[in-house]
């Protein structure tokens, strides 16, 4: 089973400035409303550990992502795989951020492709909660990149 979620935001900045914010991992807790820390390099073949704010007692708080593609000022793609009890293919996410120059700024596309046996059970919450989270992250990234002060410490 598969599902996809795609959002975008227009950012009034250069691709280089947006990229600088995206790859500044230690700064994520300063602007991202959902991430408390990110560790590891955004380098192809590398692994990044992403710690999220606790949203629910049942949700995994720290995710490990495999970096699949890094094209400076253009695209960042990584894969998250949730394999519990030794069963692969339960819930996998291919996550891509793509920067495209547009109207003197950048359009940032955020795309997540969900695959696995648990997708049918999670489609409704993904459409409801993940879409809101993507939009909040996009707004926070826009504010950070354009120099607007964050609303949380």
C-alpha positions in Angstrom: 0.0 0.0 0.0 1.2 3.5 -0.7 0.2 7.1 0.1 1.7 10.5 -0.7 1.7 13.9 0.9 3.0 16.9 -0.9 3.1 20.6 0.1 5.0 23.7 -0.9 5.9 27.1 0.3 7.3 30.2 -1.5 10.3 31.6 0.3 11.6 35.1 -0.6 15.3 34.1 -0.6 17.9 32.6 -2.8 18.3 28.8 -3.1 21.7 29.2 -1.3 20.1 30.9 1.7 17.3 28.3 2.0 19.9 25.5 1.6 22.0 27.0 4.4 19.0 26.9 6.8 18.1 23.3 5.7 21.6 21.9 6.3 22.3 23.7 9.6 21.2 20.7 11.7 22.2 22.1 15.2 19.8 25.1 14.6 16.7 23.0 13.9 15.4 23.2 17.5 15.5 27.0 17.2 13.0 27.2 14.4 11.4 23.8 13.7 8.2 23.4 15.8 8.5 19.6 15.9 12.2 18.7 16.0 14.2 18.9 19.3 17.5 17.7 17.7 19.1 16.5 14.5 22.4 14.7 14.5 24.6 13.3 11.7 25.7 14.6 8.3 23.4 15.2 5.4 25.7 13.2 3.2 24.7 10.4 0.8 25.0 7.1 2.6 25.0 8.8 6.0 22.5 8.4 8.8 20.7 11.2 10.5 19.0 10.9 13.9 15.9 13.1 14.2 14.4 13.6 17.7 10.8 14.8 17.6 8.7 16.5 20.3 6.5 13.8 21.9 3.2 14.0 20.1 1.6 10.8 21.4 2.7 8.0 23.8 2.5 5.5 21.0 4.7 7.4 18.5 8.4 6.8 18.1 10.2 9.9 19.2 13.7 9.4 17.6 13.9 8.5 14.0 16.9 7.3 12.1 17.0 8.3 8.4 19.3 7.1 5.7 20.4 10.0 3.4 19.7 9.0 -0.2 20.4 12.2 -2.2 22.0 15.5 -1.5 22.2 18.0 -4.4 23.3 21.3 -2.9 20.8 24.1 -3.3 18.4 21.8 -5.1 17.3 18.5 -3.4 17.6 16.7 -0.1 16.1 13.2 0.1 16.2 10.6 2.9 14.4 7.4 3.8 12.9 6.4 7.1 12.1 2.7 7.7 10.1 1.5 10.6 10.9 -2.2 11.0 9.7 -3.5 14.3 10.0 -7.1 15.4 12.2 -7.9 12.4 9.4 -7.4 9.9 10.6 -5.0 7.1 8.0 -3.1 5.0 5.7 -2.2 7.9 6.0 1.6 7.3 8.6 3.3 5.2 8.8 7.0 4.2 10.7 8.5 1.3 11.0 12.2 2.2 12.2 14.8 -0.3 12.8 18.5 -0.1 13.2 20.1 -3.5 14.1 23.8 -4.1 13.1 25.4 -7.4 13.8 29.0 -8.2 10.6 30.9 -8.9 9.6 34.6 -9.1 12.8 35.9 -7.6 12.6 33.4 -4.7 12.4 29.7 -4.1 9.5 27.3 -4.1 10.2 24.6 -1.6 8.4 21.3 -2.3 8.0 18.9 0.6 7.1 15.4 -0.5 6.6 12.3 1.5 5.8 8.9 0.0 4.5 6.3 2.5 4.8 2.6 1.8 4.1 -0.5 3.8 1.6 -2.7 5.5 0.5 -0.1 8.0 -0.3 2.6 5.4 -4.0 1.8 5.2 -4.3 2.1 9.0 -2.4 5.4 9.1 -3.8 7.2 5.9 -6.4 9.2 7.7 -4.1 10.4 10.6 -1.4 11.1 8.0 -3.7 13.3 5.9 -5.0 15.1 9.0 -1.9 15.4 11.2 1.1 15.2 8.8 -0.4 17.8 6.4 -0.7 20.3 9.3 2.8 19.4 10.5 4.3 19.9 7.0 2.6 23.3 6.7 3.8 24.4 10.1 7.4 23.3 9.2 7.2 25.1 5.9 6.0 28.3 7.6 8.8 28.0 10.2 11.4 27.4 7.5 10.1 30.4 5.6 10.3 32.6 8.7 13.7 31.4 9.6 15.1 31.9 6.0 13.5 35.3 5.6 14.8 36.5 9.0 11.5 36.5 11.0 12.1 35.7 14.6 10.7 32.3 15.8 7.7 32.2 18.0 9.1 29.6 20.4 12.4 29.5 22.2 
